[in-house]
Amino acid sequence: MSLTFTKTQKKYLKEALIISVSYKNKKEMIPTEWGYLISPIWTIVNKVCNKKDLEKYEEKLSKCPNYEKINEFSSKLVEKIKNTEVCVDKDLFLKKIDEFSTWRINESVTQRYEIDKDNRIRALQNFIIYPPNAYPFIVHKGDLGGIVSGNQDLLQHDNSWIGKTVKLEGDCSIKNNTFIYAEHELIIQNCKIEESLIMTRGKKKMSNSTIIKTNALDNHIDESFIENSKIVSSNLKNVDIYQSKIKECKLLDNLWVDNCCFHKLTLFGNRKYKDKTTTDLLDV
């Protein structure tokens, strides 16, 4: 007899699969409570699934750190599990999924963090973040985060987090699976950031900008709007960027960039670029 999953069971079975595979070689990074509940699920999955299907799933996740694809691959595996003629105790399998589901649901309805007297945040629960074009990141209960001006900066029931060296100032909104990490001080002023991964090495500043569904690695960003892009080691001021890859560039003064791939360019001044590459501009 094949399995029947509720919507909730599908959701948390999929999460158990993602965590098991993404952290297969880093099991010490899985919260103890989660590991205890996920382990029997993964054991049964290994009995239910065809070995080749599991190997293919693990290979796909290792090569594609993109949550939309991870979600797609995991959903397909759940469907295969569901339609497999099970050779295990079906009731036990569903019970273990329900135990993990109940634990995770209880975590999700409580506050994510507290703010200490210095406005630094501390995680009150374990939770998982799915930033774009990156592997899932687990925040552990007790982890120290950055400095906020209040709960309005980082919503209590949202899966987002800022690292210890990040400071939010002014009117900020960090939400929807955003993870921000800095090796040194990163000051973020008056920014709206969602579904994004922000990481920096040296001392950096971001201000008065909106960043959506973007990977931004080691940049200075000011007065800009960025969506569905990857920005690396660049200086951006007063630009709009959509669906582009920008690396080691300086883009300034009212530029509009759409579906472009630029490397080591300095561009400025009231211009629009669409469907262009560095080679296109150098050949002009």
Backbone hydrogen bonds in HBPLUS format (Angstrom, degrees):
<---DONOR---> <-ACCEPTOR-->    atom                        ^
c    i                          cat <-CA-CA->   ^        H-A-AA   ^      H-
h    n   atom  resd res      DA  || num        DHA   H-A  angle D-A-AA Bond
n    s   type  num  typ     dist DA aas  dist angle  dist       angle   num
A0003-LEU N   A0082-LYS O   2.94 MM  79  4.75 136.0  2.13 138.2 148.0     1
A0010-LYS N   A0006-THR O   2.95 MM   4  6.21 159.3  2.00 152.9 158.2     2
A0011-LYS N   A0007-LYS O   3.06 MM   4  6.29 159.8  2.10 145.9 151.3     3
A0012-TYR N   A0008-THR O   3.09 MM   4  6.37 166.0  2.11 156.7 158.6     4
A0013-LEU N   A0009-GLN O   2.87 MM   4  5.86 145.9  1.98 146.3 155.8     5
A0014-LYS N   A0010-LYS O   2.97 MM   4  6.01 159.4  2.01 145.8 151.5     6
A0015-GLU N   A0011-LYS O   3.07 MM   4  6.38 149.7  2.17 136.7 145.2     7
A0016-ALA N   A0012-TYR O   2.95 MM   4  6.02 155.1  2.01 135.4 142.0     8
A0017-LEU N   A0013-LEU O   2.97 MM   4  6.25 151.7  2.05 147.7 155.1     9
A0018-ILE N   A0014-LYS O   2.97 MM   4  6.25 163.5  2.00 152.4 156.4    10
A0019-ILE N   A0015-GLU O   2.94 MM   4  6.13 168.6  1.95 156.1 158.6    11
A0020-SER N   A0016-ALA O   2.97 MM   4  5.99 161.6  2.00 142.9 148.8    12
A0021-VAL N   A0017-LEU O   3.02 MM   4  6.18 161.1  2.05 153.2 157.2    13
A0022-SER N   A0018-ILE O   2.82 MM   4  5.79 163.7  1.85 151.1 156.6    14
A0023-TYR N   A0019-ILE O   2.98 MM   4  5.74 153.3  2.05 143.3 149.3    15
A0024-LYS N   A0021-VAL O   3.29 MM   3  4.90 164.3  2.31 105.5 103.8    16
A0026-LYS N   A0023-TYR O   3.02 MM   3  4.76 157.9  2.07 100.0 106.6    17
A0029-MET N   A0026-LYS O   2.85 MM   3  5.66 165.4  1.87 126.3 131.3    18
A0030-ILE N   A0027-LYS O   3.11 MM   3  5.44 165.1  2.13 110.9 115.6    19
A0034-TRP N   A0031-PRO O   2.98 MM   3  5.31 114.3  2.43 105.9 121.6    20
A0035-GLY N   A0031-PRO O   2.88 MM   4  6.14 169.0  1.89 165.4 168.9    21
A0036-TYR N   A0032-THR O   2.98 MM   4  6.13 159.2  2.02 151.5 156.4    22
A0037-LEU N   A0033-GLU O   3.26 MM   4  6.48 149.1  2.36 140.1 147.4    23
A0037-LEU N   A0034-TRP O   3.03 MM   3  5.21 120.2  2.41  99.2 114.0    24
A0038-ILE N   A0034-TRP O   2.72 MM   4  5.85 153.9  1.79 160.4 169.1    25
A0039-SER N   A0035-GLY O   2.99 MM   4  5.75 160.4  2.03 145.4 149.4    26
A0041-ILE N   A0038-ILE O   2.93 MM   3  5.18 120.4  2.30 106.2 122.5    27
A0042-TRP N   A0038-ILE O   2.94 MM   4  6.21 161.5  1.97 164.0 169.9    28
A0043-THR N   A0039-SER O   3.00 MM   4  6.21 153.3  2.07 148.6 156.3    29
A0044-ILE N   A0040-PRO O   3.12 MM   4  6.27 157.7  2.17 140.8 145.3    30
A0045-VAL N   A0041-ILE O   2.89 MM   4  6.16 158.0  1.93 150.6 157.7    31
A0046-ASN N   A0042-TRP O   3.00 MM   4  6.20 153.3  2.08 145.9 151.7    32
A0047-LYS N   A0044-ILE O   2.94 MM   3  5.05 131.3  2.19  98.9 112.9    33
A0048-VAL N   A0044-ILE O   2.87 MM   4  6.16 148.1  1.97 151.9 161.9    34
A0049-CYS N   A0045-VAL O   2.83 MM   4  5.79 168.4  1.84 158.3 160.5    35
A0053-ASP N   A0050-ASN O   3.04 MM   3  5.26 120.2  2.41 102.0 116.8    36
A0054-LEU N   A0050-ASN O   3.14 MM   4  6.53 157.0  2.19 156.3 162.4    37
A0055-GLU N   A0051-LYS O   2.98 MM   4  6.22 161.3  2.01 150.5 155.9    38
A0056-LYS N   A0052-LYS O   2.90 MM   4  6.03 155.3  1.96 145.5 152.2    39
A0057-TYR N   A0053-ASP O   2.94 MM   4  6.13 153.0  2.01 143.0 150.7    40
A0058-GLU N   A0054-LEU O   2.91 MM   4  6.16 164.9  1.93 154.4 157.7    41
A0059-GLU N   A0055-GLU O   2.96 MM   4  6.12 154.2  2.03 143.3 150.6    42
A0060-LYS N   A0056-LYS O   2.97 MM   4  6.16 158.4  2.01 147.9 153.3    43
A0061-LEU N   A0057-TYR O   3.06 MM   4  6.33 163.0  2.09 153.5 157.4    44
A0062-SER N   A0058-GLU O   3.04 MM   4  6.19 152.2  2.12 143.6 151.3    45
A0063-LYS N   A0059-GLU O   3.17 MM   4  6.34 137.4  2.36 143.0 153.1    46
A0064-CYS N   A0060-LYS O   3.07 MM   4  6.03 116.6  2.49 140.2 155.3    47
A0064-CYS N   A0061-LEU O   3.41 MM   3  5.19 151.3  2.50  93.7 101.7    48
A0066-ASN N   A0064-CYS O   2.79 MM   2  5.47 138.6  1.96 105.3  92.7    49
A0069-LYS N   A0066-ASN O   3.02 MM   3  5.46 118.3  2.42 110.1 124.3    50
A0070-ILE N   A0066-ASN O   2.81 MM   4  6.00 165.4  1.83 159.1 164.1    51
A0071-ASN N   A0067-TYR O   2.75 MM   4  5.80 162.4  1.78 151.5 155.6    52
A0072-GLU N   A0068-GLU O   3.00 MM   4  6.17 151.5  2.08 135.5 143.7    53
A0073-PHE N   A0069-LYS O   2.80 MM   4  6.03 171.9  1.81 163.1 163.2    54
A0074-SER N   A0070-ILE O   2.95 MM   4  6.02 158.4  2.00 145.2 151.8    55
A0075-SER N   A0071-ASN O   2.90 MM   4  6.01 154.4  1.96 146.0 152.9    56
A0076-LYS N   A0072-GLU O   3.11 MM   4  6.37 155.4  2.17 148.3 154.4    57
A0077-LEU N   A0073-PHE O   3.08 MM   4  6.39 152.0  2.16 143.7 151.2    58
A0078-VAL N   A0074-SER O   2.95 MM   4  6.23 157.1  2.00 149.6 155.7    59
A0079-GLU N   A0075-SER O   3.05 MM   4  6.34 151.8  2.13 144.0 151.2    60
A0080-LYS N   A0076-LYS O   3.02 MM   4  6.35 150.2  2.11 144.3 152.4    61
A0081-ILE N   A0077-LEU O   2.90 MM   4  6.21 158.4  1.95 152.7 158.5    62
A0082-LYS N   A0078-VAL O   2.85 MM   4  6.06 156.5  1.90 146.0 153.2    63
A0083-ASN N   A0079-GLU O   3.01 MM   4  6.20 146.9  2.13 143.9 151.5    64
A0084-THR N   A0081-ILE O   3.26 MM   3  5.22 162.4  2.30 102.7 107.8    65
A0093-PHE N   A0089-ASP O   3.04 MM   4  6.34 157.8  2.09 153.6 160.1    66
A0094-LEU N   A0090-LYS O   3.01 MM   4  6.31 166.6  2.03 157.7 160.0    67
A0095-LYS N   A0091-ASP O   2.91 MM   4  6.02 149.8  2.00 140.9 150.1    68
A0096-LYS N   A0092-LEU O   2.96 MM   4  6.20 156.3  2.02 151.2 156.1    69
A0097-ILE N   A0093-PHE O   3.08 MM   4  6.39 155.8  2.14 148.3 155.1    70
A0098-ASP N   A0094-LEU O   2.89 MM   4  6.08 155.6  1.95 146.3 153.4    71
A0099-GLU N   A0095-LYS O   2.92 MM   4  6.20 148.7  2.02 146.0 154.5    72
A0100-PHE N   A0096-LYS O   3.19 MM   4  6.44 160.4  2.23 146.1 149.9    73
A0101-SER N   A0097-ILE O   2.87 MM   4  6.08 160.5  1.91 149.9 156.3    74
A0102-THR N   A0098-ASP O   2.85 MM   4  5.96 165.4  1.87 151.1 154.3    75
A0103-TRP N   A0099-GLU O   3.17 MM   4  6.33 160.4  2.21 142.4 147.4    76
A0104-ARG N   A0100-PHE O   2.99 MM   4  6.20 166.5  2.00 154.3 157.7    77
A0105-ILE N   A0101-SER O   2.86 MM   4  6.02 158.0  1.90 154.1 160.6    78
A0106-ASN N   A0102-THR O   3.03 MM   4  6.16 160.1  2.07 146.6 151.7    79
A0107-GLU N   A0103-TRP O   3.06 MM   4  6.36 149.5  2.16 143.9 152.5    80
A0108-SER N   A0104-ARG O   2.98 MM   4  6.18 151.7  2.06 144.7 152.2    81
A0110-THR N   A0107-GLU O   3.29 MM   3  5.66 165.7  2.32 111.4 115.5    82
A0112-ARG N   A0156-GLN O   3.22 MM  44  5.23 135.0  2.43 126.6 139.3    83
A0124-LEU N   A0112-ARG O   2.71 MM  12  5.39 170.3  1.72 133.0 136.6    84
A0114-GLU N   A0122-ARG O   2.93 MM   8  5.41 150.1  2.02 146.4 154.6    85
A0122-ARG N   A0114-GLU O   2.96 MM   8  5.41 144.8  2.09 148.8 157.0    86
A0116-ASP N   A0120-ARG O   2.89 MM   4  5.46 166.8  1.91 154.6 156.4    87
A0119-ASN N   A0116-ASP O   2.95 MM   3  5.21 158.0  2.00 119.0 120.3    88
A0148-VAL N   A0119-ASN O   2.93 MM  29  5.67 156.3  1.98 163.5 164.3    89
A0121-ILE N   A0146-GLY O   2.97 MM  25  5.96 155.9  2.03 166.5 172.7    90
A0145-GLY N   A0121-ILE O   2.75 MM  24  5.02 169.3  1.76 148.4 145.9    91
A0123-ALA N   A0143-ASP O   2.86 MM  20  5.29 162.2  1.89 153.9 158.3    92
A0142-GLY N   A0123-ALA O   2.79 MM  19  5.02 161.1  1.82 128.1 134.8    93
A0127-PHE N   A0139-VAL O   3.02 MM  12  5.41 156.7  2.08 146.0 151.9    94
A0139-VAL N   A0127-PHE O   2.84 MM  12  5.41 167.1  1.85 169.8 173.1    95
A0129-ILE N   A0137-PHE O   2.78 MM   8  5.13 163.7  1.81 149.9 155.7    96
A0137-PHE N   A0129-ILE O   2.90 MM   8  5.13 160.9  1.93 146.2 152.7    97
A0143-ASP N   A0140-HIS O   2.94 MM   3  5.56 164.4  1.96 142.7 143.8    98
A0146-GLY N   A0162-ILE O   3.11 MM  16  5.44 137.4  2.30 120.9 123.4    99
A0147-ILE N   A0166-VAL O   2.94 MM  19  6.43 156.2  1.99 155.7 161.9   100
A0168-LEU N   A0147-ILE O   2.85 MM  21  6.09 172.0  1.85 161.9 163.8   101
A0153-ASP N   A0150-GLY O   3.09 MM   3  5.88 161.7  2.13 121.8 126.5   102
A0174-ILE N   A0153-ASP O   2.84 MM  21  6.02 156.6  1.89 159.7 165.5   103
A0160-SER N   A0158-ASP O   3.04 MM   2  5.82 129.9  2.30 106.0  91.7   104
A0161-TRP N   A0178-THR O   2.97 MM  17  6.53 151.7  2.06 157.6 166.7   105
A0180-ILE N   A0161-TRP O   3.02 MM  19  6.40 157.3  2.07 152.3 159.5   106
A0163-GLY N   A0180-ILE O   2.74 MM  17  6.05 147.2  1.85 154.2 165.6   107
A0166-VAL N   A0163-GLY O   3.13 MM   3  5.57 159.6  2.17 122.4 123.0   108
A0186-LEU N   A0165-THR O   3.00 MM  21  6.31 156.5  2.06 156.2 156.6   109
A0167-LYS N   A0186-LEU O   2.91 MM  19  6.28 160.1  1.95 164.0 165.6   110
A0188-ILE N   A0167-LYS O   2.84 MM  21  6.10 170.1  1.85 170.3 170.5   111
A0169-GLU N   A0188-ILE O   2.78 MM  19  6.06 160.6  1.81 161.2 161.6   112
A0190-ASN N   A0169-GLU O   3.08 MM  21  6.55 156.4  2.14 154.5 156.5   113
A0173-SER N   A0191-CYS O   2.94 MM  18  6.45 150.7  2.03 156.8 159.0   114
A0193-ILE N   A0173-SER O   2.83 MM  20  6.19 168.4  1.84 166.8 170.4   115
A0175-LYS N   A0193-ILE O   2.99 MM  18  6.49 160.3  2.03 159.0 165.4   116
A0195-GLU N   A0175-LYS O   3.21 MM  20  6.83 145.1  2.34 143.4 151.3   117
A0195-GLU N   A0176-ASN O   2.85 MM  19  5.00 126.2  2.15 119.8 136.1   118
A0179-PHE N   A0196-SER O   3.04 MM  17  6.60 149.3  2.14 156.7 165.9   119
A0198-ILE N   A0179-PHE O   2.96 MM  19  6.33 165.9  1.98 155.4 160.0   120
A0181-TYR N   A0198-ILE O   2.84 MM  17  6.28 159.1  1.88 158.0 163.7   121
A0200-THR N   A0181-TYR O   3.04 MM  19  6.62 141.9  2.19 142.7 154.3   122
A0183-GLU N   A0200-THR O   2.95 MM  17  6.33 160.8  1.99 145.2 149.7   123
A0204-LYS N   A0185-GLU O   3.06 MM  19  6.55 156.7  2.12 157.2 164.2   124
A0187-ILE N   A0204-LYS O   3.21 MM  17  6.63 159.9  2.25 144.2 144.6   125
A0206-MET N   A0187-ILE O   2.88 MM  19  6.31 160.9  1.92 163.9 168.3   126
A0189-GLN N   A0206-MET O   2.83 MM  17  6.29 160.9  1.87 154.1 159.3   127
A0208-ASN N   A0189-GLN O   2.82 MM  19  6.23 143.2  1.95 146.8 159.0   128
A0192-LYS N   A0209-SER O   2.96 MM  17  6.46 153.5  2.03 151.3 159.9   129
A0211-ILE N   A0192-LYS O   2.83 MM  19  6.31 159.3  1.87 160.4 167.2   130
A0194-GLU N   A0211-ILE O   2.96 MM  17  6.47 158.2  2.01 161.6 168.8   131
A0213-LYS N   A0194-GLU O   3.00 MM  19  6.46 152.0  2.08 149.9 158.7   132
A0197-LEU N   A0214-THR O   2.99 MM  17  6.43 153.7  2.07 148.1 156.1   133
A0216-ALA N   A0197-LEU O   2.87 MM  19  6.27 165.2  1.89 165.2 170.2   134
A0199-MET N   A0216-ALA O   3.01 MM  17  6.47 160.0  2.05 154.8 160.0   135
A0218-ASP N   A0199-MET O   2.63 MM  19  5.99 153.8  1.70 154.4 159.4   136
A0221-ILE N   A0205-LYS O   3.42 MM  16  6.89 156.2  2.49 144.4 151.1   137
A0207-SER N   A0221-ILE O   2.92 MM  14  6.43 152.1  2.00 147.8 156.9   138
A0223-GLU N   A0207-SER O   3.04 MM  16  6.47 143.9  2.18 142.1 153.3   139
A0210-THR N   A0224-SER O   2.97 MM  14  6.48 152.2  2.05 153.7 162.5   140
A0226-ILE N   A0210-THR O   2.88 MM  16  6.29 162.4  1.91 160.3 166.3   141
A0212-ILE N   A0226-ILE O   2.86 MM  14  6.25 159.8  1.90 154.1 160.9   142
A0228-ASN N   A0212-ILE O   2.96 MM  16  6.41 146.9  2.07 147.3 157.9   143
A0215-ASN N   A0229-SER O   3.05 MM  14  6.51 152.9  2.13 155.6 161.4   144
A0231-ILE N   A0215-ASN O   2.85 MM  16  6.27 162.5  1.88 162.4 168.4   145
A0217-LEU N   A0231-ILE O   2.78 MM  14  6.18 162.0  1.81 167.4 170.4   146
A0233-SER N   A0217-LEU O   2.86 MM  16  6.27 163.0  1.89 162.3 164.9   147
A0220-HIS N   A0234-SER O   3.06 MM  14  6.51 156.4  2.12 156.1 163.6   148
A0236-LEU N   A0220-HIS O   2.90 MM  16  6.20 170.3  1.91 158.4 160.7   149
A0222-ASP N   A0236-LEU O   2.92 MM  14  6.17 141.5  2.07 139.1 151.4   150
A0238-ASN N   A0222-ASP O   2.93 MM  16  6.42 153.2  2.01 146.6 153.8   151
A0225-PHE N   A0239-VAL O   2.96 MM  14  6.46 155.5  2.02 153.1 160.9   152
A0241-ILE N   A0225-PHE O   2.82 MM  16  6.28 160.4  1.86 161.2 168.0   153
A0227-GLU N   A0241-ILE O   2.95 MM  14  6.36 152.3  2.03 153.9 162.9   154
A0243-GLN N   A0227-GLU O   2.99 MM  16  6.42 146.7  2.10 150.9 161.1   155
A0230-LYS N   A0244-SER O   2.93 MM  14  6.42 157.2  1.98 158.3 165.5   156
A0246-ILE N   A0230-LYS O   2.90 MM  16  6.32 163.4  1.93 162.6 168.2   157
A0232-VAL N   A0246-ILE O   2.79 MM  14  6.18 160.5  1.83 158.8 165.7   158
A0248-GLU N   A0232-VAL O   2.84 MM  16  6.23 157.5  1.89 155.3 162.5   159
A0235-ASN N   A0249-CYS O   2.90 MM  14  6.37 157.9  1.95 156.6 163.7   160
A0251-LEU N   A0235-ASN O   2.96 MM  16  6.35 154.7  2.03 160.2 168.5   161
A0237-LYS N   A0251-LEU O   3.01 MM  14  6.47 153.7  2.08 158.7 164.8   162
A0253-ASP N   A0237-LYS O   3.03 MM  16  6.39 116.2  2.45 143.3 159.1   163
A0254-ASN N   A0238-ASN O   2.71 MM  16  5.23 124.5  2.02 139.0 155.9   164
A0240-ASP N   A0255-LEU O   2.91 MM  15  6.29 156.0  1.97 151.5 159.0   165
A0257-VAL N   A0240-ASP O   2.80 MM  17  6.10 163.8  1.83 161.4 167.1   166
A0242-TYR N   A0257-VAL O   2.85 MM  15  6.23 150.1  1.94 150.8 160.9   167
A0259-ASN N   A0242-TYR O   2.90 MM  17  6.24 158.9  1.94 150.3 156.9   168
A0245-LYS N   A0260-CYS O   2.88 MM  15  6.34 156.9  1.94 155.7 162.7   169
A0262-PHE N   A0245-LYS O   2.89 MM  17  6.37 147.7  2.00 161.3 170.5   170
A0247-LYS N   A0262-PHE O   2.98 MM  15  6.29 153.9  2.05 147.3 155.7   171
A0264-LYS N   A0247-LYS O   2.97 MM  17  6.46 156.4  2.02 156.6 164.3   172
A0250-LYS N   A0265-LEU O   2.83 MM  15  6.29 157.7  1.88 155.5 162.2   173
A0267-LEU N   A0250-LYS O   2.86 MM  17  6.36 156.5  1.92 161.5 169.5   174
A0252-LEU N   A0267-LEU O   2.95 MM  15  6.36 159.9  1.99 151.7 158.2   175
A0269-GLY N   A0252-LEU O   3.27 MM  17  6.73 135.7  2.48 129.6 140.7   176
A0269-GLY N   A0253-ASP O   3.06 MM  16  4.87 123.8  2.38 116.9 132.5   177
A0270-ASN N   A0253-ASP O   3.03 MM  17  6.58 138.8  2.20 150.0 160.6   178
A0256-TRP N   A0271-ARG O   2.93 MM  15  6.33 147.7  2.03 155.4 163.6   179
A0273-TYR N   A0256-TRP O   2.76 MM  17  6.15 158.6  1.80 163.6 171.2   180
A0258-ASP N   A0273-TYR O   2.83 MM  15  6.27 155.3  1.89 158.7 166.7   181
A0275-ASP N   A0258-ASP O   2.95 MM  17  6.47 154.4  2.02 158.6 167.0   182
A0261-CYS N   A0276-LYS O   2.93 MM  15  6.47 152.3  2.01 152.1 161.2   183
A0278-THR N   A0261-CYS O   3.09 MM  17  6.57 124.4  2.42 165.2 157.0   184
A0281-LEU N   A0277-THR O   3.34 MM   4  6.75 155.1  2.41 151.2 156.3   185
A0282-LEU N   A0278-THR O   2.97 MM   4  6.25 157.9  2.02 155.7 162.5   186
A0283-ASP N   A0279-THR O   2.96 MM   4  6.01 140.5  2.12 148.4 157.3   187
A0284-VAL N   A0281-LEU O   3.30 MM   3  5.39 154.9  2.37  99.7 107.0   188
